[in-house]
Amino acid sequence: MGIMTTKTVREIMNAKLLYISQGDRLSLARRHILKFGVTAVPVLDETHRPVGVVSLRDLQRGDDEISLTSVVMTVKETDGVEDAAKALAATDFHHLVVVDSKGVAVGMVSSVDFLRALLGLEARHPKAFEEA
């Protein structure tokens, strides 16, 4: 296995940000999750800042009126991979919303993204994103 060459979250995140807007129906999140093969999508406000996350766990109940996860864990795109991985490991989440210096969402990073980076493997994301 290779040595980790990735240094920042920006290098491993999925910059093709799949999200729903605050106020959207959760069925839209469900459609995105199923189509793109992800397990969570952030909910963004009108300024593109994260205000929540809808995960498969949230959707499991099948109710379009359920509340989304109100705690949003974010990481800056310039943060180091090891520090960001430690931040994620300290939570019960599997994804972090990546933000720029102004707090605007610019991507998502998952536990698998961190694992690949820490093992020195190349970042990759579901093929559905390439086709979109």
C-alpha positions in Angstrom: 0.0 0.0 0.0 1.2 3.5 -0.8 2.0 6.3 1.6 -0.7 8.9 2.0 0.1 11.7 -0.5 -3.2 13.5 -0.1 -2.9 16.4 2.2 -6.2 18.3 2.3 -9.9 17.5 2.3 -10.3 19.3 -1.0 -8.2 16.6 -2.7 -10.5 13.7 -1.5 -13.9 15.3 -1.3 -16.7 14.8 -3.8 -16.9 18.4 -5.3 -20.1 17.4 -7.2 -22.3 18.4 -4.3 -25.6 16.7 -4.2 -28.0 18.5 -1.9 -31.5 19.6 -1.2 -32.6 23.1 -0.3 -34.1 24.0 3.0 -37.9 23.4 2.7 -37.6 20.8 0.0 -39.6 17.6 0.5 -37.6 14.7 1.8 -38.7 12.6 -1.1 -36.3 14.6 -3.2 -33.5 13.5 -0.9 -34.6 9.9 -1.2 -34.6 10.2 -5.0 -31.0 11.6 -4.9 -29.8 9.0 -2.5 -31.2 6.1 -4.6 -30.1 7.5 -7.9 -26.5 8.4 -6.9 -25.8 5.6 -4.5 -25.0 7.8 -1.5 -26.2 7.5 2.1 -26.7 11.1 3.0 -27.3 14.6 1.4 -26.9 17.9 3.1 -29.7 20.4 3.4 -28.5 23.9 2.4 -30.1 27.3 3.1 -30.5 30.1 0.5 -26.9 31.2 1.0 -25.7 27.6 0.3 -24.7 27.0 3.9 -25.5 23.6 5.6 -28.4 23.6 8.0 -29.0 19.8 8.2 -28.3 16.4 6.7 -30.8 13.8 5.5 -29.5 10.3 5.8 -30.8 6.8 4.9 -31.6 6.4 8.6 -33.8 9.5 8.5 -35.6 8.2 5.4 -36.1 4.7 6.7 -39.3 5.7 8.4 -40.9 6.6 5.1 -42.5 9.8 6.4 -42.0 12.9 4.2 -42.4 15.1 7.3 -39.7 13.7 9.5 -37.1 16.0 10.8 -33.7 16.0 9.3 -30.5 15.6 11.4 -30.1 19.1 12.8 -26.5 18.7 13.8 -24.4 19.3 10.8 -20.7 18.3 11.1 -18.6 20.3 8.7 -14.9 20.4 7.8 -13.0 23.0 5.9 -11.7 22.1 2.5 -8.3 23.3 3.5 -8.2 21.0 6.6 -5.7 18.2 6.7 -7.0 14.7 6.0 -5.8 13.2 9.3 -7.4 16.0 11.4 -10.7 15.8 9.5 -10.7 12.0 9.7 -10.2 12.3 13.5 -13.1 14.7 13.7 -15.4 12.3 11.8 -14.2 9.4 13.9 -15.3 11.3 17.1 -18.9 11.4 15.8 -21.6 8.8 14.9 -21.7 10.1 11.4 -20.3 8.7 8.1 -20.1 12.0 6.2 -19.0 15.5 6.7 -20.1 18.5 4.7 -17.1 20.3 3.3 -17.2 24.1 3.5 -15.0 26.9 2.2 -13.6 29.7 4.4 -17.0 31.5 4.3 -19.0 28.5 5.5 -20.4 27.8 2.0 -20.9 24.1 1.2 -18.5 23.0 -1.5 -18.6 19.2 -1.2 -19.0 16.1 0.9 -16.4 13.7 2.3 -17.2 10.2 3.6 -15.5 7.7 5.9 -14.6 5.7 2.9 -12.9 8.8 1.3 -10.8 9.1 4.5 -9.9 5.5 4.6 -8.7 5.5 1.0 -6.7 8.7 1.6 -5.1 7.3 4.8 -4.1 4.1 3.0 -2.6 6.1 0.1 -5.3 5.1 -2.4 -6.8 7.4 -5.0 -10.0 9.2 -4.3 -13.1 8.0 -6.2 -16.8 8.6 -6.0 -19.9 6.8 -7.3 -20.0 6.6 -11.1 -23.5 8.2 -11.1 -21.8 11.5 -10.4 -19.6 11.2 -13.5 -22.8 10.6 -15.6 -24.7 13.6 -14.1 
